[in-house]
Structures are given as structure tokens and as C-alpha cells.
Amino acid sequence: MALAHPTDTDVDLVFDTRWRNLAARLEKRFEMPMDLDGILFLIGVQELGQGGRVFTKDEKVGLMHIAVSVLLARYGYYREVRRDADGWPHFERVKDLPRISGKQQEHLLKEAILAYFGE
């Protein structure tokens, strides 16, 4: 009897299940729906370390940028270079991101988020 090899569909189902489980756990903890943007916002707040306050619209965009930079730093694309006087981290690109589709970009971010949360 030959061993069965997982198909791309099997791998996608496992990945999707892991992602849904994380989102559900965060939704329960924060009592609000969690999509990719919401999770990026949470990571940005965590990394900034200034939670418990109201952020402006521009700051919310900045928080998501922090999150993406932190997540992609795991893959060697960015590194933190300094923190400004207000405690906001600043990053520089270390290497260019590969040319990938929007769906592949989303998958990469979700993969990095799962790793960030130890999933």
C-alpha cells in the first residue's frame, strides 16, 4: 500500500482551517469580527506598545504598516532601524519583495501572521 501524499487542496484546507481558528480565537478574545486588516491592526498596536488609546485614521494606517513590516521582517524583507521620539518604529527594506499576485501576497501575510501567533 502506497503512502498518500497531500494534495494542494489538502494543504489549502489545513491552512484555511488554521487561519479560521486563529481568527475565531481573536474574535472571541476581542469580541469583534476579525479579518486580515483587523488582525494587522492588532499586531501594529502590539508592536507599537501604546494600546489602550484611540488612534487617528492616519495612525491606524501607520499601525498596519508596522504590522506588515514586522511580519515581512521574519522573511528578511524589512528590518527595524529606529524608533522616533513618539516610540513609532521605522523600517527599511532589506531586499525586494518577489513579484507575486494579490492572492499570493495575502497568503504570505496570513502565513506570517500564523507564525507570529505561534500557530
C-alpha positions in Angstrom: 0.0 0.0 0.0 1.5 3.3 -1.1 1.5 6.3 1.2 -0.9 9.1 0.3 0.7 12.4 -0.5 -1.2 15.6 0.5 -2.5 17.4 -2.5 -2.5 21.2 -2.9 -6.2 21.1 -2.0 -5.4 19.2 1.3 -2.7 21.7 2.1 -5.0 24.6 1.4 -7.7 23.1 3.6 -5.3 22.7 6.5 -4.0 26.3 6.0 -7.6 27.7 5.8 -8.6 25.8 8.9 -5.6 27.2 10.9 -6.4 30.7 9.7 -10.1 30.4 10.6 -9.2 29.0 14.0 -6.9 31.9 14.7 -9.4 34.5 13.5 -12.1 32.8 15.7 -9.9 32.9 18.7 -9.1 36.6 18.2 -12.8 37.4 17.6 -13.7 35.7 20.9 -10.9 37.5 22.8 -11.6 40.9 21.4 -15.4 40.5 20.9 -15.4 41.8 17.4 -15.1 40.3 13.9 -11.5 39.8 12.7 -10.4 39.9 9.1 -6.9 40.3 7.8 -6.9 44.1 8.2 -8.2 43.8 11.8 -5.5 41.3 12.7 -2.9 43.5 11.1 -4.2 46.4 13.2 -3.9 44.3 16.4 -0.3 43.4 15.5 0.6 47.0 14.9 -0.9 48.1 18.2 1.0 45.3 19.9 4.3 46.2 18.3 3.9 49.9 19.0 3.2 49.2 22.6 0.7 52.1 23.0 -2.5 50.1 23.3 -5.5 51.4 25.3 -5.8 54.7 23.4 -7.7 56.0 20.4 -5.8 56.2 17.2 -6.4 58.6 14.4 -7.1 57.4 10.9 -3.6 58.1 9.8 -2.2 56.3 12.9 -4.3 53.3 12.1 -2.7 53.1 8.6 0.7 53.5 10.2 -0.1 50.6 12.6 -1.0 48.4 9.7 2.3 49.4 8.0 4.2 48.5 11.2 2.5 45.1 11.3 3.3 44.3 7.6 6.9 45.4 8.2 7.3 43.3 11.3 5.7 40.2 9.6 7.9 40.6 6.5 11.0 41.1 8.6 10.6 37.4 9.6 11.4 36.6 5.9 14.3 39.1 5.7 12.5 41.8 3.6 12.5 44.5 6.3 14.3 45.4 9.4 13.6 48.0 12.1 16.1 50.8 12.0 15.0 53.1 14.8 12.1 54.3 17.0 11.2 58.0 16.8 10.6 60.3 19.8 7.0 59.1 20.0 8.0 55.4 20.1 6.9 54.6 16.5 9.2 52.1 14.8 10.7 52.9 11.4 11.8 50.2 9.0 13.9 49.9 5.9 13.6 47.4 3.1 16.4 44.9 3.1 15.5 43.2 -0.1 12.9 43.5 -2.8 9.7 41.5 -2.4 9.1 38.9 -5.2 6.5 39.8 -7.8 3.5 37.8 -6.7 -0.2 38.1 -7.2 -2.6 39.7 -4.7 -3.8 36.3 -3.6 -0.2 35.2 -3.0 0.5 38.4 -1.1 -2.5 37.7 1.1 -1.4 34.1 1.7 2.2 35.2 2.6 0.8 37.7 5.2 -1.6 35.1 6.6 1.3 32.6 6.8 3.4 35.2 8.7 0.5 36.0 11.0 0.1 32.4 11.9 3.8 32.2 12.7 3.6 35.5 14.7 0.9 34.0 16.9 2.7 30.6 17.1 0.0 28.8 15.2 
